[in-house]
Amino acid sequence: MQLYSHPDIAICFGCLDWLNMRREAKRAAVDPIRVAGADPIFVVADVARAKVHYERLGFSSFDHDETYAFAHRGGLTIHLRRSETPGFGGPGSIYLHVDDADALASSWRLAGLEVHGPEDTDYERREGSHVDPDGNRIRFGSPLRSHSAG
């Protein structure tokens, strides 16, 4: 591993772990209650149908019971909870920060899913969206790439 600012200086994983521990200790001194992550909970009309849909989006899934399941992709977990009102789902939403919005949109389109965008924004992002069968919206975006020839 090398430092980006000094490519000639290598850093071992033990040193990297030590630096991360120091960073976390400094954060804890400022705010001792660390939020380590967050998982959205999408309300769905049919948990089995939602699982199949999220698997088409590239997630793996597993059941908690017939009313609750989890969809995982990378470091993201989406909880899929059956609505207490029969036939009713959503609308929830989430924003995914991805490396390549176009690649994600293409993979979802190849799976036969409807995707809006992505399009360039005036705030330096390339963004698109997908709405699941229950009305839950997944927005996604990546940094806007330079279109200059290089």
BAFI-3210 file (N, C-alpha, C; in Angstrom, 3 decimals, decimal comma, padded with zeros to 6 digits):
// residues 150
n [1|2|3|4|5|6|7|8|9|10|11|12|13|14|15|16|17|18|19|20|21|22|23|24|25|26|27|28|29|30|31|32|33|34|35|36|37|38|39|40|41|42|43|44|45|46|47|48|49|50|51|52|53|54|55|56|57|58|59|60|61|62|63|64|65|66|67|68|69|70|71|72|73|74|75|76|77|78|79|80|81|82|83|84|85|86|87|88|89|90|91|92|93|94|95|96|97|98|99|100|101|102|103|104|105|106|107|108|109|110|111|112|113|114|115|116|117|118|119|120|121|122|123|124|125|126|127|128|129|130|131|132|133|134|135|136|137|138|139|140|141|142|143|144|145|146|147|148|149|150]
n.u [000,856|000,480|000,997|-001,107|-000,195|002,526|003,991|006,287|006,478|005,683|003,053|002,329|-000,228|-000,666|000,213|-001,605|-003,977|-003,408|-003,366|-006,059|-007,320|-006,435|-007,683|-010,382|-010,421|-010,031|-012,367|-014,250|-013,687|-014,761|-017,442|-018,947|-020,897|-021,075|-022,345|-022,594|-023,692|-026,564|-029,689|-032,115|-035,676|-037,963|-041,355|-043,393|-045,820|-045,797|-043,605|-042,136|-042,295|-040,949|-038,374|-037,565|-037,535|-035,481|-033,338|-033,061|-032,037|-029,479|-028,989|-028,450|-030,615|-032,430|-034,786|-036,340|-038,725|-042,056|-042,992|-040,925|-037,827|-034,413|-032,357|-029,249|-026,420|-023,158|-022,045|-024,578|-027,734|-031,062|-034,052|-036,947|-040,161|-043,300|-046,318|-048,671|-051,123|-053,041|-051,968|-050,743|-047,825|-044,599|-044,391|-040,943|-037,554|-034,175|-030,786|-028,173|-024,725|-022,605|-019,873|-020,080|-022,625|-023,752|-022,974|-024,313|-027,000|-027,102|-026,723|-029,056|-030,979|-030,342|-031,270|-033,899|-035,296|-036,937|-035,333|-034,656|-032,817|-029,222|-028,553|-026,657|-026,078|-026,390|-024,892|-022,561|-022,928|-023,847|-026,849|-029,486|-032,550|-034,680|-037,772|-039,281|-041,665|-043,411|-043,396|-041,232|-038,438|-035,286|-032,673|-029,694|-026,242|-023,187|-019,903|-019,563|-018,081|-015,271|-015,637|-013,694|-011,205|-008,417]
n.v [-001,167|002,287|005,771|008,313|010,942|010,688|008,669|007,129|006,279|003,669|002,102|-000,011|-002,478|-002,730|-000,254|001,375|000,521|001,463|004,244|004,590|003,891|006,001|008,145|007,492|007,685|010,437|011,376|010,305|011,788|014,224|013,642|011,343|009,501|007,501|007,220|004,464|003,616|003,352|001,858|001,700|001,242|-000,259|-000,219|-002,762|-004,350|-007,068|-009,297|-011,461|-010,927|-008,462|-009,260|-010,794|-008,758|-007,045|-008,774|-008,887|-006,367|-006,766|-007,371|-009,550|-011,647|-012,407|-014,076|-012,924|-013,520|-014,348|-011,794|-010,024|-009,141|-009,027|-007,173|-007,234|-005,466|-004,885|-002,683|-002,033|-002,509|-003,120|-003,076|-004,978|-004,635|-006,008|-004,373|-003,198|-002,602|-004,256|-004,778|-002,338|-000,404|001,279|004,951|004,951|006,160|006,259|007,301|006,358|006,448|005,943|004,544|004,654|005,842|005,402|002,769|001,343|001,941|000,758|-001,969|-002,486|-001,987|-004,034|-006,127|-005,901|-003,826|-000,702|002,364|005,686|008,183|007,978|011,492|014,500|016,825|020,220|020,432|018,975|016,175|012,957|011,614|009,238|007,275|004,741|003,139|000,944|-001,874|-001,178|001,517|002,628|004,685|004,575|006,540|007,378|008,249|009,489|010,995|013,709|013,162|014,424|015,654|016,278|015,798|013,688]
n.w [000,000|-000,657|000,119|-001,122|-001,414|-001,383|-003,344|-003,113|-000,529|001,488|003,403|006,061|006,840|009,586|010,537|009,237|010,478|013,075|012,593|011,851|014,270|015,897|014,584|015,018|017,811|018,146|016,947|018,732|020,988|020,354|019,721|021,492|020,834|018,332|015,126|013,283|010,928|008,756|008,018|005,549|005,804|003,887|003,180|002,024|-000,093|-000,603|000,574|-000,534|-003,306|-003,325|-002,533|-004,771|-006,677|-005,675|-005,828|-008,584|-008,891|-008,119|-005,484|-002,686|-000,784|002,240|004,359|007,332|008,549|007,373|007,108|006,954|005,528|004,315|002,139|000,653|-000,539|-001,255|001,199|001,989|003,498|002,946|004,592|004,237|004,859|005,441|004,759|007,152|006,267|004,073|000,721|000,471|-000,040|000,208|000,164|000,231|000,335|-000,885|-001,255|-003,255|-003,257|-005,794|-007,731|-010,507|-012,138|-014,658|-015,280|-013,268|-013,916|-016,457|-015,811|-014,357|-016,307|-018,099|-016,617|-017,093|-015,905|-015,202|-015,514|-014,740|-016,278|-016,113|-015,604|-016,121|-013,496|-012,243|-010,017|-010,086|-010,250|-011,534|-012,041|-011,438|-011,264|-009,812|-009,377|-007,185|-007,276|-005,232|-004,977|-003,700|-003,888|-005,418|-005,612|-007,318|-007,670|-009,101|-009,055|-011,326|-014,363|-016,112|-019,398|-021,114|-023,625|-023,180]
ca.u [000,000|001,265|000,279|-001,371|000,586|003,930|003,959|007,499|006,402|004,715|002,525|001,857|-001,598|-000,645|000,296|-002,880|-004,924|-003,073|-003,861|-007,525|-007,698|-006,209|-008,742|-011,616|-010,305|-010,270|-013,801|-014,968|-013,486|-015,670|-018,805|-018,784|-021,927|-020,742|-023,324|-021,770|-024,369|-028,023|-030,356|-033,501|-036,736|-038,972|-042,626|-043,772|-047,087|-045,525|-042,183|-041,536|-042,159|-039,907|-037,086|-037,243|-037,205|-034,178|-032,343|-032,841|-031,213|-028,129|-028,907|-028,774|-031,677|-032,841|-035,980|-036,396|-039,944|-042,884|-043,350|-039,731|-036,648|-033,282|-031,685|-027,873|-025,508|-022,011|-022,242|-025,946|-028,823|-032,405|-035,044|-038,204|-041,180|-044,650|-047,225|-049,771|-052,322|-052,923|-051,887|-050,108|-046,382|-043,933|-043,157|-039,718|-036,525|-032,775|-029,843|-026,964|-023,515|-021,945|-018,710|-020,418|-024,080|-024,105|-022,815|-025,416|-028,224|-027,032|-026,940|-030,470|-031,724|-030,110|-032,124|-035,276|-035,933|-037,035|-034,417|-034,705|-031,482|-028,753|-028,338|-025,746|-026,721|-025,601|-024,107|-021,427|-023,275|-024,573|-027,848|-030,628|-033,428|-035,500|-038,867|-039,648|-043,105|-044,194|-043,288|-040,015|-037,532|-033,848|-031,912|-028,278|-025,415|-021,734|-019,296|-019,614|-016,774|-014,881|-015,855|-012,614|-010,324|-007,156]
ca.v [000,000|003,511|006,996|009,032|012,168|010,309|007,307|006,398|005,883|002,592|002,009|-001,378|-002,536|-002,459|001,199|001,918|000,263|002,384|005,566|004,574|003,924|007,378|008,975|007,183|008,236|011,882|011,562|009,990|012,890|015,297|013,125|009,965|008,621|007,345|006,550|003,618|003,383|003,424|000,974|002,100|000,232|-000,036|-000,914|-003,443|-005,077|-008,504|-009,456|-012,385|-010,187|-007,452|-009,956|-011,112|-007,501|-006,567|-009,686|-008,416|-005,158|-007,166|-007,606|-010,871|-011,422|-013,524|-013,838|-013,002|-014,330|-014,053|-010,378|-009,197|-009,693|-008,127|-007,171|-006,766|-005,243|-004,160|-002,336|-001,560|-003,434|-002,546|-003,907|-005,062|-004,938|-006,069|-003,347|-003,625|-002,373|-005,148|-004,198|-001,022|-000,365|002,564|005,259|005,308|006,524|006,170|007,806|005,543|007,042|004,870|004,966|004,868|005,833|004,816|001,318|000,818|002,034|-000,260|-003,306|-002,609|-002,102|-005,388|-007,012|-005,651|-002,881|000,672|003,298|007,057|008,766|009,137|012,779|015,415|017,874|021,443|020,348|018,082|014,762|012,265|010,950|008,539|006,721|003,565|002,998|-000,468|-002,097|-000,615|002,971|003,064|005,255|004,473|007,516|007,040|009,234|009,409|012,280|014,039|012,971|015,431|015,200|016,793|014,773|013,718]
ca.w [000,000|-000,677|000,393|-002,360|-001,524|-001,525|-003,872|-002,763|000,877|001,714|004,767|006,316|007,336|011,026|010,703|008,800|011,571|014,153|012,196|011,938|015,684|016,374|014,008|015,740|019,166|018,038|016,711|019,968|021,933|019,948|019,829|021,957|020,275|016,917|014,264|012,428|009,659|008,795|007,073|005,267|005,914|002,863|003,381|000,789|-000,018|-000,690|000,872|-001,503|-004,563|-003,123|-002,544|-006,167|-007,344|-005,229|-006,385|-009,959|-008,764|-007,744|-004,046|-002,156|000,195|003,089|005,161|008,789|008,617|006,192|007,069|007,024|004,854|004,161|000,844|000,861|-001,667|-000,710|002,604|002,183|003,787|002,916|005,263|003,495|005,867|004,901|005,253|008,016|005,472|002,919|-000,606|000,484|000,139|000,007|-000,551|000,929|-000,627|-000,480|-002,247|-003,301|-003,826|-006,532|-008,505|-011,908|-012,278|-015,950|-015,189|-012,455|-014,716|-017,515|-015,246|-014,011|-017,571|-018,611|-015,819|-017,502|-014,992|-015,674|-014,856|-015,249|-016,301|-015,374|-016,259|-015,432|-012,702|-012,122|-008,785|-010,317|-010,069|-012,603|-011,202|-012,001|-010,236|-010,080|-008,416|-007,075|-007,473|-004,130|-004,979|-003,016|-004,888|-005,239|-006,401|-007,291|-008,346|-009,045|-009,414|-012,741|-015,001|-017,097|-020,758|-021,947|-024,178|-022,459]
c.u [000,902|000,380|000,092|-000,492|002,075|004,012|005,197|007,504|005,298|004,243|001,963|000,443|-001,679|-000,594|-001,007|-003,950|-004,680|-003,578|-005,381|-008,004|-007,514|-007,304|-010,053|-011,577|-010,544|-011,738|-014,601|-014,820|-014,431|-017,121|-018,733|-019,841|-021,715|-021,872|-022,507|-022,404|-025,860|-028,576|-031,760|-034,447|-037,792|-040,203|-043,052|-045,086|-046,854|-044,017|-041,506|-041,317|-041,035|-038,527|-036,654|-036,820|-035,800|-033,052|-032,051|-031,982|-029,773|-027,914|-029,033|-029,830|-031,863|-034,003|-035,656|-037,596|-040,798|-043,252|-042,143|-038,574|-035,586|-032,715|-030,319|-027,171|-024,376|-022,234|-023,654|-026,887|-030,120|-033,332|-036,334|-039,272|-042,560|-045,531|-048,283|-051,116|-052,217|-052,921|-051,181|-048,605|-045,888|-044,716|-042,022|-038,707|-035,148|-031,947|-028,586|-025,836|-022,756|-020,757|-019,082|-021,929|-024,510|-024,010|-023,944|-026,716|-028,234|-027,299|-028,403|-031,330|-031,548|-030,941|-033,600|-036,025|-035,939|-036,147|-034,573|-033,308|-030,438|-028,527|-027,359|-026,557|-025,833|-024,776|-023,075|-021,701|-023,920|-025,541|-028,959|-031,493|-034,172|-036,575|-039,271|-041,164|-043,998|-044,101|-042,091|-039,004|-036,082|-033,224|-030,449|-027,493|-023,945|-021,170|-019,363|-018,204|-016,519|-015,066|-014,750|-011,739|-008,986|-006,276]
c.v [001,230|004,703|007,751|010,265|011,885|008,873|006,486|005,919|004,843|002,632|000,597|-001,339|-002,292|-000,965|001,868|001,707|001,219|003,787|005,646|004,613|005,322|008,304|008,740|007,728|009,739|012,176|011,341|011,098|014,044|014,868|011,656|008,989|008,559|006,631|005,783|003,363|003,532|002,490|001,500|000,929|000,597|-000,873|-001,483|-004,185|-006,577|-008,711|-010,365|-011,689|-009,159|-008,101|-010,272|-009,848|-007,028|-007,502|-009,317|-007,149|-005,488|-007,377|-009,098|-010,634|-012,650|-013,087|-013,796|-013,877|-013,937|-012,581|-009,453|-009,907|-008,608|-008,286|-006,529|-006,554|-004,363|-003,914|-001,889|-002,710|-002,642|-003,541|-003,840|-005,545|-004,934|-005,033|-003,952|-003,399|-003,226|-004,393|-002,855|-001,169|001,053|003,745|005,635|005,732|006,388|006,761|006,956|006,330|005,898|005,428|005,345|004,724|005,187|003,295|000,701|000,833|000,970|-001,653|-003,517|-002,717|-003,483|-006,419|-006,783|-004,662|-001,473|001,573|004,647|007,638|007,694|010,359|013,604|016,465|019,116|021,459|019,213|016,617|014,247|011,353|010,296|008,003|005,492|003,528|001,528|-000,639|-001,510|000,898|003,510|003,500|005,061|005,487|007,132|008,081|008,971|010,782|012,481|013,920|014,068|014,862|015,701|015,640|014,835|012,709]
c.w [000,000|-000,364|-000,907|-002,520|-001,732|-002,027|-003,518|-001,312|001,032|003,162|004,951|006,894|008,836|011,314|010,298|009,875|012,734|013,835|012,280|013,381|016,262|015,857|014,754|017,159|019,154|017,793|017,990|020,999|021,623|020,130|020,218|021,427|018,769|016,196|013,233|011,066|009,837|007,731|006,817|005,461|004,895|003,192|002,031|000,988|000,060|-000,537|-000,153|-002,851|-004,457|-003,150|-003,970|-006,903|-006,951|-005,667|-007,842|-009,971|-008,334|-006,259|-003,772|-001,086|001,070|003,963|006,642|009,135|007,415|006,073|006,960|006,334|004,745|002,759|001,048|-000,465|-001,162|000,769|002,934|002,508|003,747|003,591|004,446|004,470|005,220|005,579|006,156|007,346|004,214|001,589|-000,670|000,705|-000,019|000,525|000,386|-000,111|-000,003|-001,606|-002,140|-003,955|-004,480|-007,300|-009,929|-012,097|-013,592|-015,921|-014,372|-013,252|-015,811|-016,974|-014,871|-015,261|-018,176|-017,863|-016,127|-016,639|-015,575|-014,831|-015,528|-015,154|-016,523|-016,263|-015,438|-014,682|-012,679|-010,832|-008,856|-009,990|-011,341|-011,875|-012,018|-010,882|-010,763|-009,001|-008,391|-007,207|-006,383|-004,040|-004,219|-004,072|-004,470|-006,176|-006,274|-008,062|-008,152|-009,383|-010,925|-013,306|-015,992|-018,497|-021,695|-022,432|-023,477|-022,902]
res [m|q|l|y|s|h|p|d|i|a|i|c|f|g|c|l|d|w|l|n|m|r|r|e|a|k|r|a|a|v|d|p|i|r|v|a|g|a|d|p|i|f|v|v|a|d|v|a|r|a|k|v|h|y|e|r|l|g|f|s|s|f|d|h|d|e|t|y|a|f|a|h|r|g|g|l|t|i|h|l|r|r|s|e|t|p|g|f|g|g|p|g|s|i|y|l|h|v|d|d|a|d|a|l|a|s|s|w|r|l|a|g|l|e|v|h|g|p|e|d|t|d|y|e|r|r|e|g|s|h|v|d|p|d|g|n|r|i|r|f|g|s|p|l|r|s|h|s|a|g]
***
